[in-house]
Amino acid sequence: MALPGDLDTLFSQFRQSTRRKLTPALRRGVVLRSGTLEDLPVFYDLLKLTSERGGFCLRSFEYYHNEWQTFAQHDQALMTLA
């Protein structure tokens, strides 16, 4: 699976409803950037809050760490942070 090289290309591939929700935030100065392994704890904290609110099962941090390392080394993972 080839991922786009820049965030503008990725943004253009989002569903229209997702773009519609993101566009006002971007106009207000929110910046999107590609995440790295160092950002995984922040991602996990946000995912934990979302799972509590959404009522879905959250796996351990180690699970997501292993998944990131496995897929990112083959350019098959992308984490976008705002």
C-alpha positions in Angstrom: 0.0 0.0 0.0 1.6 3.2 -1.1 0.8 6.3 1.0 1.0 9.8 -0.4 4.2 11.7 0.3 2.7 14.9 1.6 -0.3 15.9 3.7 -2.0 17.9 1.0 -2.2 14.8 -1.2 -3.5 12.8 1.8 -6.1 15.5 2.6 -7.4 15.3 -0.9 -8.1 11.6 -0.4 -10.2 12.0 2.7 -14.0 11.6 2.4 -15.8 14.9 1.7 -17.4 14.8 5.2 -13.9 14.6 6.8 -12.6 17.4 4.7 -15.6 19.5 5.6 -14.9 19.0 9.3 -11.2 19.7 9.0 -11.3 22.8 6.8 -12.6 25.3 9.4 -9.9 24.1 11.9 -7.2 24.6 9.2 -8.5 28.1 8.5 -8.2 28.9 12.2 -4.5 27.9 12.1 -4.5 24.3 13.2 -1.5 22.6 11.5 -1.5 19.0 10.4 1.8 17.1 10.5 3.0 13.5 10.0 3.6 11.7 13.3 6.5 9.6 14.3 7.2 6.9 16.8 7.9 9.6 19.4 4.3 10.8 18.9 2.8 7.4 19.7 2.2 8.2 23.4 0.1 11.3 22.5 -1.8 9.3 19.9 -2.5 6.6 22.5 -3.8 9.1 25.0 -6.1 10.5 22.5 -7.3 7.0 21.4 -7.9 6.2 25.1 -10.2 9.2 25.5 -12.0 8.4 22.3 -12.5 4.7 23.3 -14.0 5.8 26.7 -16.3 8.2 24.9 -17.1 5.8 22.1 -17.3 2.7 24.1 -15.0 0.6 22.0 -12.2 -1.7 23.2 -8.7 -0.2 23.5 -5.7 -2.5 23.1 -2.5 -2.0 25.1 0.1 0.7 24.3 2.5 -2.1 23.4 0.1 -3.4 20.8 0.0 -0.1 19.0 3.8 0.3 19.4 4.3 -3.1 17.8 1.9 -2.3 15.0 3.5 1.0 14.3 7.0 -0.5 14.1 5.8 -3.4 11.9 4.0 -1.3 9.4 6.0 1.9 9.4 9.2 0.2 8.5 7.6 -0.8 5.2 6.0 2.7 4.7 2.6 1.2 5.3 1.6 3.4 8.2 0.8 7.1 8.5 -0.1 9.0 11.7 -1.4 12.5 11.1 -1.5 14.9 14.1 -3.0 18.3 14.5 
